[in-house]
């Protein structure tokens, strides 16, 4: 597969040809009809406008689930929103899918989008395992509010940003919430390199093939990970330790 050919010139290119109503219905992995997703959406979203509900959902996903790039098995079931909710942790792809599912369960149209980003502050352990500091198919959520799409990136929980010395990625439901280019000390943090389009559901097969191509060692380990297994590692602790040394 020519993965460079899958890059898109715009951040709103609809790669799967989905119509708008698909952004309100359950998908296979964005399983907004799952009873636990429905219950969580009802518990968190509360009443009020679509924006008020979406903001509550954003902060619940951002801070209620720990960002963990290591311990999601490379299996379809592990990328399902209900699985992510139950696990209490997830990678950016998983957390973006969960955000989309909770929005849909609350009657708010949402879809998932992807970009390639260079993380200038990734940890040494993760960079060695990935073989790169580029995060291909970084996941975010597009939320339909007030007649337009607004990006939400609920990946890094507040505790993680504090450990890395980063400004928490807040969201107001009006402006796009995308990674900050610099940390609180002025060091380079995130650099957006390319977009991969937007989808009604997580394109698991494409992402798995891309990860096999870009991160062969890490992906092989994640594919071999048994149920309940772990690759070890604590991304937040690694970041705090490296920040202290620097």
C-alpha positions in Angstrom: 0.0 0.0 0.0 1.3 3.5 -0.9 0.7 5.3 2.4 1.9 8.6 1.1 -0.9 8.5 -1.4 -3.4 8.4 1.5 -2.4 11.9 2.7 -5.0 14.6 2.0 -4.4 18.2 1.1 -7.2 19.4 3.5 -8.2 18.4 7.0 -11.9 17.9 6.0 -11.4 15.4 3.1 -14.1 12.7 3.5 -12.1 9.6 2.8 -14.9 7.0 3.2 -17.7 8.8 1.3 -19.9 8.9 4.3 -23.1 11.0 4.3 -23.9 13.3 7.2 -26.4 11.0 8.8 -23.6 8.4 9.3 -22.1 10.8 11.9 -25.2 10.4 14.1 -25.5 6.6 13.8 -23.5 3.8 15.6 -20.6 2.3 13.8 -18.7 -0.9 14.3 -15.9 0.7 16.4 -17.6 4.1 17.1 -20.3 2.0 18.8 -22.5 4.8 20.1 -25.4 2.5 20.6 -23.6 0.3 23.2 -25.5 0.3 26.5 -22.4 1.5 28.5 -21.7 4.3 26.0 -25.3 5.4 26.2 -25.2 5.3 30.0 -21.9 7.3 30.1 -23.2 9.9 27.7 -26.4 10.3 29.7 -24.4 10.6 33.0 -21.8 13.1 31.7 -23.5 15.2 29.0 -26.4 16.4 31.2 -28.8 19.0 29.9 -28.3 22.2 27.9 -27.1 23.1 24.4 -25.2 20.8 22.2 -22.0 22.8 22.9 -22.5 22.5 26.6 -22.9 18.8 26.4 -19.9 18.4 24.0 -17.7 20.3 26.4 -18.6 18.1 29.3 -18.0 15.0 27.2 -14.6 16.4 26.1 -13.2 16.9 29.5 -14.6 13.6 30.7 -12.7 11.8 28.0 -9.6 14.0 28.2 -9.1 13.6 32.0 -11.2 10.5 32.8 -9.1 8.2 30.7 -5.3 8.0 30.9 -3.4 8.5 27.7 -1.4 5.3 27.1 0.4 4.7 23.8 1.8 1.3 24.9 -1.0 -1.0 26.0 -3.7 -1.1 23.4 -3.5 -4.5 21.6 -3.5 -4.2 17.8 -6.9 -5.9 17.5 -10.2 -4.6 16.2 -12.0 -5.1 19.5 -9.5 -3.1 21.4 -10.3 -0.1 19.2 -14.0 -0.2 19.9 -15.2 2.8 21.9 -17.0 0.7 24.5 -13.8 -1.3 25.1 -11.8 2.0 25.5 -14.4 3.2 28.0 -14.2 0.0 30.0 -10.3 -0.1 30.0 -10.0 3.5 31.4 -7.0 4.3 29.1 -6.3 4.6 25.4 -4.1 6.0 22.6 -5.2 9.1 20.7 -7.0 7.0 18.1 -9.0 5.2 20.8 -9.9 8.3 22.8 -11.0 10.2 19.7 -13.3 7.3 18.8 -14.8 7.3 22.3 -15.4 11.0 22.1 -17.2 10.6 18.8 -19.3 7.7 20.2 -20.4 9.7 23.3 -21.3 12.7 21.2 -23.5 10.6 18.9 -25.1 9.0 21.9 -26.0 12.5 23.0 -27.5 13.4 19.6 -24.5 15.4 18.4 -23.0 14.6 15.0 -19.3 13.6 15.3 -16.6 11.9 13.1 -13.0 10.9 13.5 -10.1 12.5 11.7 -6.4 11.8 11.4 -3.1 13.7 11.0 0.6 12.9 11.0 2.3 14.9 13.8 5.9 15.1 15.0 6.1 15.1 18.8 9.4 16.9 19.6 8.9 15.9 23.2 8.1 12.2 23.0 10.0 10.0 25.4 13.2 8.1 24.5 11.6 4.8 25.3 8.6 5.3 23.1 10.7 6.8 20.2 13.0 3.7 20.4 10.0 1.4 20.4 8.3 3.2 17.5 11.5 3.9 15.6 10.3 7.4 15.1 9.1 10.6 16.7 6.3 11.0 14.1 2.9 9.9 15.2 1.2 8.7 12.1 -2.6 8.7 12.1 -2.9 10.8 15.2 -6.6 10.8 16.1 -8.9 13.7 16.8 -12.7 14.2 16.8 -14.6 16.5 14.5 -17.8 17.7 16.3 -20.7 19.4 14.5 -21.6 22.5 16.5 -23.5 25.5 15.4 -23.5 24.4 11.8 -19.8 23.7 11.4 -17.2 21.1 12.2 -14.9 21.9 15.2 -11.9 19.8 16.1 -11.5 18.3 19.6 -8.4 16.5 20.7 -9.0 14.8 24.0 -5.8 12.7 24.0 -3.5 14.0 26.7 -5.1 14.0 30.2 -4.3 16.9 32.5 -2.0 14.9 34.8 0.1 13.9 31.8 0.5 17.5 30.6 1.6 18.6 34.1 4.2 15.9 34.1 5.6 17.0 30.7 5.4 20.7 31.5 2.7 21.3 28.8 -0.3 23.6 28.8 -3.5 21.4 29.0 -5.3 21.3 25.7 -8.6 23.1 26.5 -11.6 23.4 24.3 -14.4 25.9 24.1 -16.5 24.3 21.4 -15.9 27.3 19.1 -12.2 27.1 18.1 -10.3 24.0 17.1 -8.6 22.2 19.9 -5.3 21.0 18.4 -1.9 20.3 19.9 0.2 23.3 21.0 3.4 23.9 19.0 5.4 24.8 22.1 5.5 23.8 25.7 5.3 26.1 28.7 9.1 26.7 28.5 9.0 27.6 24.8 10.4 24.2 23.6 9.0 22.8 20.4 6.2 20.3 21.1 3.9 19.3 18.3 4.3 19.9 14.6 1.5 19.0 12.2 2.9 17.3 9.0 0.0 16.0 7.0 -3.7 15.1 7.1 -5.2 11.6 6.5 -8.9 12.6 6.1 -12.1 12.2 8.1 -14.2 9.0 8.6 -17.5 8.0 10.1 -15.8 5.0 11.8 -12.3 4.2 12.8 -10.5 2.8 9.7 -8.9 0.0 11.7 -7.6 -2.0 8.7 -5.8 1.0 7.2 -4.4 2.1 10.5 -3.1 -1.3 11.4 -1.5 -1.6 7.9 0.1 1.8 8.4 1.4 1.0 11.8 2.9 -2.3 10.6 4.7 -0.2 7.9 5.8 2.7 10.1 6.3 1.0 13.5 7.0 -2.7 12.7 8.6 -3.6 16.0 6.0 -2.0 18.2 3.1 -3.2 16.1 4.3 -6.8 16.2 4.5 -6.6 20.0 1.0 -5.2 20.2 -0.3 -7.9 17.9 1.2 -10.6 20.0 0.0 -9.0 23.3 -2.2 -11.5 25.1 -5.5 -10.5 26.7 -4.6 -8.5 29.8 -1.0 -8.3 28.7 1.2 -5.2 28.7 4.2 -3.7 26.9 5.1 -2.0 30.2 6.1 1.6 30.3 4.4 4.6 31.8 4.4 7.5 29.3 3.7 10.1 32.0 6.4 8.9 34.4 8.9 8.7 31.5 8.1 12.3 30.6 8.4 13.5 34.1 11.8 11.8 34.6 13.2 13.2 31.3 11.9 16.7 32.1 13.6 16.5 35.5 16.9 15.5 33.9 16.6 18.3 31.3 
